[in-house]
Amino acid sequence: MNEELIQIGLRLKGLRDALELTQSEFATSCDITLEDYIEYEAGKKDFSISLLKKIATKYNVDLTTLMFDEEPRMSSYAITRKEKGLAIKRVEEYQYQALATGFANRKAEIFIVTVEPKTDDAPIHLSKHPGQEFNLVFKGRLLIRINGKDLILEKGDSLYFDPSLPHGMKALDGKPVKFLAVIV
């Protein structure tokens, strides 16, 4: 099992215990099936960022607390030095590096996302979450599917979109893609 998924599952369990909710009550409150929630809590099933953001928003906890067990400390500013952001590799294809974890009460989640290439015929995993999202490609070419429409972004291209629409991404040309993601 992926150690990071196990750690996130333990933090979810801790949140659920602090709220004095059963697994069933917590799952229902987050629109998750009980079976899926049990697997998430046990660290046996991968989490989407959108699911963790939904839980964090619902229970007024910081997303990075759930993802990284890191509490924000600064309210005036927070510096994240190059390559020093908290990192999580959710699945083989995606790695997130959080850039604003040290700032308390922030309005946006900011990540450097690295998408590893996969086979051309591999399906694109789609997700949805509330808010708005901005992506700026630093390296590589990225296919983003939004609500059934395929868009290709190259180095320097950016996209602002409604993430409540089904969306997913895929690295092109057999090379990794690196981009900035801002979620508000």
N, C-alpha and C positions, 0 to 999 in steps of 0.2 A: 504494500500500500504506500501511497505517496505521503510522506511525513507532513508536508504542508497542509494537505487535505485533512489529515488527522487533527492537526493543531487548530484549523479553522472549525472543525466539528466540535472540538472541546470548548472553544470559545462560544459557539452557538449553544452548546449544552449549558455552559455557565450563565449565559444570558437568559436562557429559558428557565433555569433553576432560580435565578435572581427574581424573575417575574412570577415565580411560583405557578408555572403553567405545565400541564402535561405535554407529552410529545404531540398528542392529538390536537390539543387546544392551540399549541404553537403553530403546528402545520396548517390548521384551518385558518388561523389569523393571518397567515402569510400566503394563502391560496396555493399551498403545496400539498400534494398527496401525502398521507401518513407514511406510506412505504418509501417515497422519495426522501422525506424528512429523516426517517430513521437511518437511511443510508448516508445522507449528508452528515448527520451528527456522528455517525461511526467513522467518518472519513473514507467511506467506500465509494462515494459518488462525487464527481466533479461539480463545483459551483460555478455559475456564471457570475460575472461582476454585477449584472443587472439584478440577479436574485439577492446577492449580498447587499446591494444598494437599497433594494426594496425593504429588506429586513431592517437595515440600519435606519432608514428613514422612518419606518413604522414605529420602531422602539427608541428613536431619538438617541442612537449611539453613533459614534464616528465609524465610517466605513473602514478606515484603516485600523481601527481597533479590532474589528472582526477579521480583517484580512491578515494583519501583521502583529497584533497584540502590542501596538504602539499607541500611546496616548499623546495627543497634541499638547504642546507646552507653551507656544508663543502666541501672543495676540497682536503684536505690532508687526512682526515679520518673521519669516522662517527661510533659511537658506538650505538648499540641498546641493551639496557639491557634486561635481561630475562623477557619475557612476556610483554615487553613494546613497541613492534613494532606496527605500525598502523594496525588495524584489520578491515576486512570487511567480512561479511557473505553474500555472493551473493545469495545463495539459501540454503535450509535446509541442504543439504548434504555437502557443501563446505564452509570452512572458511579459509581466507588467512590472514597471519600476515606478513606484509612487514618488511624486516630486513635492507634495505639499503636506506631508504627514505631520510636520512639526507645528503647523499653524492651527490654532484652536478656532472653532466655530466658522470654518471656511464654508464658502458657498459653492465651491466647485471641487471636483476630484480631478487631479491632473496626473497623467501617467505618460511615460515613454513605453510604448508597446512594441515588442518584437514579434513578428509573425514568421514562423519557420515554414518553408515550402513543404507541400505535400503533393501527392500524385494528382495529375490533372483531373482524373475522374472521381476524386474524393469529394464527398458532398460538403457544402458550406453549412456550418452550424449557424442557425439563425437565433437571435435573441431579441428581446424588447425590454425597454425600461423607460420610466418617465423622464421628463426633462428635455434638455437639448444637448447636442454633442458636436464638438469641433475636432477634426482630425487634420494634421499637417504632416505630409510625408517627408522624411529626412533622407531615406535610403531605400532604393528598390522601386518596384512597381506593385501596386496593390489593387486587387479587384474588390470593390465593395458592392454588395447586393443590398438594395434598399427597396422593400416592398415589391420585389420581383424585378426591379430594374438593375442592370449591371453597369457600374461606373468604374473606370480605370483611372487611378491617380498615380502620377509619377513624382519623382523628387521635386519638391517645391510646390506641388499642388495641395490645395486644402479643400475641405468639405465641411459645411455646417448643415446639420440635418436633425430631423425629428426622430429620436431613437425609440419612440413608442411604436414605430413601424417596424416590422420584422427586418432585421439587418444582420449581415455577417460579412466576413472578409476572407481573402485568400491571397497569399504571396504568389506573384507571377514570375515566370522565367527561371524557376528552380532556384531562386535566391531569396534570402531572408529580406524582410521589409521592416523598417523601423520608422515609427511615426509618433507624434505627439497627440494624445487624446485628452480633451478637456470635456468633462461631463458636468452639467449644471442642472 
